[in-house]
Amino acid sequence: MSSTSKLLLVLILVSHSIYSSAQKKVAIIGGGMAGVSSAYYISQFDSTAKIILFEKEAKLGGNAQTVLVKNKAGELVNVDAGPQYFVEGPWDDYILFLEKTLGKNPYKSETLDASLLIQREKEQKPVLVSPLGMKLRGEKLVKLLKLKRFNKEAYDMYKHPEAWKGINIETWVNGLKFDESYKNEIIYPFLAASLGTTVLEIKTTSAVNIVKLFAFRKPKASNKFKVMTDGMGTLIQQVGEKISSNQVTIKCSSPVVKVMQSKDKWLVTYLNNGSEETELVDFVLFATHADQAAKIMRLEPNLNEIKEILKHLTYFEARIALHTDSNFVNNQKPAFLNIITNNSNQLVSSTMNLSMISERLDGIYKSWASQKAIEQLKNSGKLLHVTSFWHPLITTDFIAQLAILHQQVNQFPSIYLSGGWSEGLETQNSAVISGQHALEKYKVFIANGK
Ligand SMILES: Cc1cc2nc3c(=O)[nH]c(=O)nc-3n(C[C@H](O)[C@H](O)[C@H](O)COP(=O)(O)OP(=O)(O)OC[C@H]3O[C@@H](n4cnc5c(N)ncnc54)[C@H](O)[C@@H]3O)c2cc1C
């Protein structure tokens, strides 16, 4: 070998070893919107990073589950069993993320006139029918005007959230100048049904976050709620295909079972066809729900304090059924959201009449349903699909715990806990924002040369 070739070889080896020591391995646990967006943002920032995304299920999406079912005409159509709607303005990070990853005009969407009906079980007449478009359709105009006033109050809170920090729904609603019957019959059932939880639970949740969740604001482009024609779940899978590369490896059907600290790295153990395999990585991102993250950390004593905080974050079960039974909706006065209450104003069911969004969804209903209702649907042959989701209950205590959690996690330069919930608001948009925050943490990690 000539001396020039030897020098070249030495230079290549030296540059390779510098490159290798600088190159970081990142494990992302969870393939919902938070995990997928984190993978994208980190890969864009650091083209040398090697990213492995682990998802326990067979496909990406997490809560965003798009299901193929038959409509009245017998055609197969996409329906989102989990997250479904978005609004331009409050969901702009989500929209921009899809544009960045999937290209121009990345999706087809459909628009709906959000319209609300609240009815007592076994009674013919609804308590309230909200306007559809500009037409007033309310049984009782006074109640309808009050609903508009309520919307204005919620919008005011949306604009001035700092004044309402730490206040729960019950305290906020108590302060509103409405009579008790209106609060109990209309406001509480409406807020609870929209989230898929109970009246009792909604009262303790953070008022500011609930108001943000419903996007009580004047959106930039339009006032309309929208749904994705192909489904929010389908879009996450498309993003996954786009970002898969030599740099980003996506491992589905690969649940992570533990993460242990190993000097200044992390040993990630996951299952591959039932056998345990490991990856030694520099940076770990937990993009699962908090309770799942706590399970994965359970054997690592250095993370005990984080686990303690995670235990305080509570979840509730939302059973969502797609079905063809129209008994839950009032077809005489069609509305998008049909809320049925009992005589004590507690929720009995909350059903979305999907044909109000789009004709292609005609004959398909989406209900937040009790186990009993699901059994009935099953027995009548009208059940299309059912999923149990675990949704964080964003109480004021939850928000307070999050602040402590972020402080604790900051003591570890090479881990981050992302996810819609970790922003104190659980939407596809907050999951994307969480992906951006994961990148911020990663940047600090790199800047400190850790
Ligand atoms: C019924 C329902 C309706 C909703 N409606 C809307 C809506 O209309 N609009 C909206 O914007 N948002 C809505 N949301 C909220 C939205 O679904 C969430 O904000 C969003 O899905 C959060 O994304 P994420 O990535 O944080 O979590 P997830 O989507 O929960 O993803 C977490 C992922 O981690 C994976 N995982 C867990 N444990 C492990 C492990 N050990 N190893 C590997 N992977 C693991 C899970 O399988 C999952 O894929 C709704 C939620 C529900 C439940």
The ligand as an SDF file (V2000), in Angstrom:
LIG
                    3D

 53 58  0  0  0  0  0  0  0  0999 V2000
  -62.4740    8.1070   21.8370 C   0  0  0  0  0  0  0  0  0  0  0  0
  -61.4880    9.2100   21.5970 C   0  0  0  0  0  0  0  0  0  0  0  0
  -61.8290   10.2750   20.7750 C   0  0  0  0  0  0  0  0  0  0  0  0
  -60.9070   11.2890   20.5360 C   0  0  0  0  0  0  0  0  0  0  0  0
  -61.2630   12.2970   19.6910 N   0  0  0  0  0  0  0  0  0  0  0  0
  -60.3240   13.1790   19.2870 C   0  0  0  0  0  0  0  0  0  0  0  0
  -60.6170   14.0800   18.2250 C   0  0  0  0  0  0  0  0  0  0  0  0
  -61.7380   14.0890   17.6890 O   0  0  0  0  0  0  0  0  0  0  0  0
  -59.6220   14.9180   17.8120 N   0  0  0  0  0  0  0  0  0  0  0  0
  -58.3680   14.9000   18.3650 C   0  0  0  0  0  0  0  0  0  0  0  0
  -57.5130   15.6680   17.9250 O   0  0  0  0  0  0  0  0  0  0  0  0
  -58.0680   14.0500   19.3840 N   0  0  0  0  0  0  0  0  0  0  0  0
  -59.0080   13.1960   19.8520 C   0  0  0  0  0  0  0  0  0  0  0  0
  -58.7010   12.2790   20.8280 N   0  0  0  0  0  0  0  0  0  0  0  0
  -57.3890   12.3450   21.4720 C   0  0  0  0  0  0  0  0  0  0  0  0
  -56.2880   11.6760   20.6430 C   0  0  0  0  0  0  0  0  0  0  0  0
  -56.6320   10.3680   20.3680 O   0  0  0  0  0  0  0  0  0  0  0  0
  -54.9940   11.6700   21.4320 C   0  0  0  0  0  0  0  0  0  0  0  0
  -54.6590   12.9590   21.8170 O   0  0  0  0  0  0  0  0  0  0  0  0
  -53.8100   11.1340   20.6480 C   0  0  0  0  0  0  0  0  0  0  0  0
  -54.1230    9.9040   20.0820 O   0  0  0  0  0  0  0  0  0  0  0  0
  -52.6070   11.0070   21.5480 C   0  0  0  0  0  0  0  0  0  0  0  0
  -51.5410   10.4960   20.8180 O   0  0  0  0  0  0  0  0  0  0  0  0
  -50.3190    9.8600   21.5680 P   0  0  0  0  0  0  0  0  0  0  0  0
  -49.3050    9.5090   20.5490 O   0  0  0  0  0  0  0  0  0  0  0  0
  -49.9310   10.7360   22.6900 O   0  0  0  0  0  0  0  0  0  0  0  0
  -50.9110    8.5390   22.2800 O   0  0  0  0  0  0  0  0  0  0  0  0
  -51.5220    7.2150   21.6740 P   0  0  0  0  0  0  0  0  0  0  0  0
  -52.2630    7.4950   20.4380 O   0  0  0  0  0  0  0  0  0  0  0  0
  -52.2460    6.5620   22.8070 O   0  0  0  0  0  0  0  0  0  0  0  0
  -50.2270    6.3520   21.2990 O   0  0  0  0  0  0  0  0  0  0  0  0
  -49.4730    5.6390   22.2550 C   0  0  0  0  0  0  0  0  0  0  0  0
  -48.8800    4.4280   21.5700 C   0  0  0  0  0  0  0  0  0  0  0  0
  -47.9930    3.7510   22.4630 O   0  0  0  0  0  0  0  0  0  0  0  0
  -48.1100    2.3700   22.2100 C   0  0  0  0  0  0  0  0  0  0  0  0
  -47.5600    1.6280   23.3580 N   0  0  0  0  0  0  0  0  0  0  0  0
  -48.0710    1.5230   24.6100 C   0  0  0  0  0  0  0  0  0  0  0  0
  -47.2830    0.7370   25.3710 N   0  0  0  0  0  0  0  0  0  0  0  0
  -46.2370    0.3530   24.5910 C   0  0  0  0  0  0  0  0  0  0  0  0
  -45.0860   -0.4680   24.8100 C   0  0  0  0  0  0  0  0  0  0  0  0
  -44.8600   -1.0540   25.9830 N   0  0  0  0  0  0  0  0  0  0  0  0
  -44.2180   -0.6550   23.7870 N   0  0  0  0  0  0  0  0  0  0  0  0
  -44.4330   -0.0680   22.5760 C   0  0  0  0  0  0  0  0  0  0  0  0
  -45.5260    0.7070   22.3150 N   0  0  0  0  0  0  0  0  0  0  0  0
  -46.4030    0.9180   23.3110 C   0  0  0  0  0  0  0  0  0  0  0  0
  -49.6120    2.1860   22.0290 C   0  0  0  0  0  0  0  0  0  0  0  0
  -49.9220    0.9600   21.4050 O   0  0  0  0  0  0  0  0  0  0  0  0
  -49.9310    3.3990   21.1630 C   0  0  0  0  0  0  0  0  0  0  0  0
  -49.7950    3.1200   19.7980 O   0  0  0  0  0  0  0  0  0  0  0  0
  -59.6190   11.2610   21.1310 C   0  0  0  0  0  0  0  0  0  0  0  0
  -59.2810   10.1950   21.9730 C   0  0  0  0  0  0  0  0  0  0  0  0
  -60.1990    9.1770   22.2080 C   0  0  0  0  0  0  0  0  0  0  0  0
  -59.8140    8.0330   23.1030 C   0  0  0  0  0  0  0  0  0  0  0  0
  1  2  1  0
  2  3  1  0
  2 52  2  0
  3  4  2  0
  4  5  1  0
  4 50  1  0
  5  6  2  0
  6  7  1  0
  6 13  1  0
  7  8  2  0
  7  9  1  0
  9 10  1  0
 10 11  2  0
 10 12  1  0
 12 13  2  0
 13 14  1  0
 14 15  1  0
 14 50  1  0
 15 16  1  0
 16 17  1  0
 16 18  1  0
 18 19  1  0
 18 20  1  0
 20 21  1  0
 20 22  1  0
 22 23  1  0
 23 24  1  0
 24 25  2  0
 24 26  1  0
 24 27  1  0
 27 28  1  0
 28 29  2  0
 28 30  1  0
 28 31  1  0
 31 32  1  0
 32 33  1  0
 33 34  1  0
 33 48  1  0
 34 35  1  0
 35 36  1  0
 35 46  1  0
 36 37  1  0
 36 45  1  0
 37 38  2  0
 38 39  1  0
 39 40  1  0
 39 45  2  0
 40 41  1  0
 40 42  2  0
 42 43  1  0
 43 44  2  0
 44 45  1  0
 46 47  1  0
 46 48  1  0
 48 49  1  0
 50 51  2  0
 51 52  1  0
 52 53  1  0
M  END
$$$$
